[in-house]
Amino acid sequence: MREVFQQELAEVQERLVAIAESVHEAITLAQQAFSTSDVALAERVIEGDQHIDAQADELDELAIDVIARQGPVARDLRILVSSLRISASLERMGDLARHIATLARYRFPDAVVPEPLISTFERMGELDIEIARLNVELLKTENLEYHEKISELDIELDELHKSVFDSVLAEEWNEPANATVDVTLASRYHERFADHAVTIGKKIQYLSTGDWAPAEEEA
């Protein structure tokens, strides 16, 4: 029975990694669609979000079933409970990638971002893609160095997010209202994507050390 239980725990981790890989693909494609106004890529991300949702639902069902049957305690219970919360964060990251792609679809064939902010959003997209990649490695290895790297990149992304608000509130901003709304939403989506990855890192830290670092509220 113990061997079966360990196999089930391993499957839970493998499924988390698989969802994280799907999220990495989603944000990569979403950023490409966003920066190039590629409506076909945008549609691919939007449709693919259903797959991420299904992956998360299946993992949750597995984890709940294992808890009910095995009655785990100590670290084993922490693994399973944390997996439920991590899958929720991953599912939300998939939603945010979909939101970014949806903006590209709405504005097609026009660009979402006006010229003054193009470089800012290019960097935000690069950061989110790298954060998603590091998130996969974190879930594969539970190496907290990946969490530290994600947190460092999140700080840079937060600064870029703030700079977008500074730009749209500046006197020289003269873009139309729809552009103001679009960049405000897009900036928030990019920033929250990274926040969820940081939250996942805090849960992995909890698994590794047993010490809980309070996470931000899920959005």
N, C-alpha and C positions, 0 to 999 in steps of 0.2 A: 504493500500500500504506500509506503514511504517513497519508493521509486516512482510509482505512478504520480504521486503528488509533486515530486520534483520535476517530472516531465511536464506536468501541467503549469507549474510556475515558469518553466523555461518557455512554454508556448505563450504565456501571457507576455513575457518580455519580447519574444519574437514578433508578436502581433503589434506591440507598441512601436517597435522599430519599423515595421511595415507601414503603419499609419504615418509615422514621421517621414518616411521616404515619399509617401504620396503627397504629404504637405510640402515637402521640398520641391517636388515636381510642380505642384500647383502654383506656388509662389514664383517659381522661375518662369513658368509660362504666363502667369498673370502680369508679371513685370514686363515681359516682352510685349504682350498685348497692349499694356498701358503706355509704354514708351513709343511704340510704333503704330498705334491705332489699328492693330491687326484683329479684326472682328472674328475671324475664324479661330484664332487662338483664344480669344475671350470666350467664345462659345464652348470651346473644349474645356476650359477651366470651370465654367459654370456647370456644365453637364457632369464633369468629373467630381464635383463636390458631393454628389450623391454617393459615389463610391467611398469617399472618406467617411461620410456619415454611417454607411453600412459597416465599414470596418470597425468604427468606434462602437456601434451597437453590438456587434458580434463579440468584441473583446469584453464589453461590459457584461454580457450574458455569461461568457465563460468565467470571468472572475467571480461573479455572484454565485454561479453554480459550484465553483470550487470552495468558496467560503461556506456554503450551505452543507456540502458533503464532507469536507475535510476538517472543519472546525479549527482552522489554523490559529496559532498564537505567536506572540513576540514578533520577530522580524518577518516571518512568513505572512502574518496578518498585515503588517505594515506594507509589504510588497503589493498585496492584493488590493488593499484600500487605496494605496497611492496610485495604482494602475487605473482605478476608476476615475480619479481626479485628473491624472495625466491625460487619459483618453479624452476627457471633456475639454482640456486645454488644446489638445491637438485638433479636435473637431472644430473648435472655435477658430483656430489658426486657418483651417481650411475654409471656413466661412469668410474670413477676412480676405483671403486670396480671391475668393469668388467676388467679394464686394469690389475689389480693385479691378478685376476683369469686367465687372458689370459697368463700371464707370467708362471703361474704354468702349464697350458696346453702345452705351447710351450716346456718346459723343461722336461715334463713327459717322462720317469719315474724318471729322475734325479731331485734333489732339485735345486731350483733357487738360494738359498743363500749358499755360502761357509761357512764352519764351523766357521771361525773367527768372522762372523757377525750374526750368528744365534740368539744369545741372544738380539742383538740390534733390529733385525727385529721382534722378538717375542714381545718386549716391544712396538715397534711402532704399531704393530697390536693391542695390548691390548689398547693402547691409542686411536686409531681410533674407536674401538668398543665402548669404554666408551664415547667418544665424540659424536658418533652417538646416543647413548642412551640418553645422556643429551640433545641433539638437539631435540629429540622427546618431552621430558619434557618441554623444553623451548617453543616449539610451542604450546603445550597444555595449558600452564599456563601463558606465557609471563612474567614469573618471571625472572628478570635479574640476579639473583644469579646463574642461570644455565649458562648464558652467561659468567659470571666471571669465573666459574669453567672450561668451555670450553677453555677460553683464557689462563688459567693457564696451562692446559694440552697441549695446542698448543705450549707454550713456551718450555716445555720439549721435545715435538716432534721435534721442530725446532733444538734443541741442538743435538738430535739423528741424524737428517738429516745431520747436519754439520759434525758429527763424522763419518758418512759413507764416505763423501767426503775426510775427513782427512785420513781415512783408505786406500782408493783406490789410494790416491796420495802419500802414504808413500813409502819409499824405500823398505821396507820389503814385500810390497804387490806383490805376485807372482802368482796370479790367472790368468786363461786364459782371453782373451779379451772378450769372450761372457759373462763370469761371471761379469766382470767389467761393461759392458753395462747393464746387468740385474739388478745388485744391485743399479746402479745409477738411472735407471728408476724407480725401485720399491721404492726407498727412496723418489724420487720426487712424486710419486703417493700418498704415505702415507702422506707426508707433505702437499700436496695440498688438500687432502681430509679434513684435519683439518682446513686449511685456509678457505675453503668454509663454514664450520660450524661457524667460527668466523665471517665471512661476514654476515651470516644469523642473528647472534646475534646482530650485529650492526643495522640491519634493524628492529629487534624487539625493540631495544633501541630507534630507531627513532619513532616507533609507540607509545611507552610508554611515551616518553618525548617531542617529536616534534623536538628534536635536532638531526641533522644529523652528524654522525661520518663517515668521508670518509672511504670507504671500499677499499681493494686492488683490483687491476684489476683482472677480471675473467680470468681463464685460461682454 
